[in-house]
Amino acid sequence: MTHGQPMIRAVPGPGFAAGRTVSTWMHTGGLTNPMAYVLIGHAPPRRPDLTCASAEAGLMGMVNAMRLRPAAERVPIIGARLIIRGPYVALDYGHPHFFMRFPVPRPGVA
């Protein structure tokens, strides 16, 4: 890696994606089209093979694959990455073979 070039990290597999914490919400006020937001994070490591550094590298691999930017920058349009089938929602997080499935919301939770 040369100075000034961003570090590219590997996109994590389904085991890593399944262990993430996810929060979702919709913003509909004042917009012609609703905007879906997704916050993906990780709890403190609970397995010996997962460290804070490896969890960060996995999350940053997802960030690189989806071409995301820091919250202080203009939010990029990353395309249609949410797949909705009935009550099930999944995210195309950049892995060539797997999606990340989101938890089904509880009744009465928007």
N, C-alpha and C positions, 0 to 999 in steps of 0.2 A: 504494500500500500504506500503510495506516495503522499506527500503533504498536500492537504486540501481535498483529497478524494474521500468520499464517504466509505465507511466500512460496510461491506455486504455480509450479512449473516445468513446461515442456512435456515430455511423454513422448517419449523419443528413438525414432528409427526403427530398422529392422532392421539397417542398416549399423553403427550404434553398438553395438547389443546383441550382434551377432556378434563384435565385437572385444573383448569383456570376458573377464576371467579368472574362472573359476568353480570353486568347491570345494563338494562336497556330502557329507553324511554322515547317518546315521540314528542316533537314540538309542532303544534298545529296553529298556534296563535298568530294571526296576521300574515300567514304565508299562503300563497296560492297552492303550493304543494307541501304536504307534511314532510318533515325531516326526521328520519330515524337516527338515533344516537346509540352507540354501543361503547361501554367502558369495560375493558378486559384487564384483569390484574391477576395477581397471584398471592396466595396466603403464604405465610412462612413455610419454608421447606419441611416436609414431614417424612421424606424418604431419604435414605443415606446417599442415593445417587443424584439427588437434586439439591443444589446449593443456591444461595441467593444469586451468585454470578451466572449459573447455568439457567436459572429461571429468567433472569434479565436478558441473557443472550437469546433464549427462545422467544420471549416477547418482542425483542428487537428484530428477530428474524421475521416475525409476523408483520411488524411495522415496515420493514424493507420490502417485503413481498407485496404489501398493499399500497406502497408509495405514500405512507402517511407522513405527517409533519408535526412538529411541536404545536401545542395548543396556542402559543403566542403568535404563530404564523397563520396566514390565511388557510382556512380549512380546504383541502383539495377535494375535488369531486373524484371519487375513486370508482365510480361506475356501479352497476347493479351487482352487489356482492351478497345481498340477503336473498335467501331462497325460502319462500313461504308456501307450505303445503298444509292447509287446514290449520290446526293449532300448533304445528311444528315450524320452527324457524331455524335455519342454519346459515352460517357465514362462510363464504368462499374466502378463506384467509391466505390464499396463495399457494397452498400445497397442491401438487399436480393430481393427486388421487383422492383427497379427503376434504370434507367440510367440517366445520365446528358447529355442532348442534347446540342450540340455546335451550335453557330450561323452559318448560311450558309455564306461562304465568298462572298464578293462583286465580280462581274465580273472583271477579270484582276488582282485580288489579289491572290498571291500564298501562 
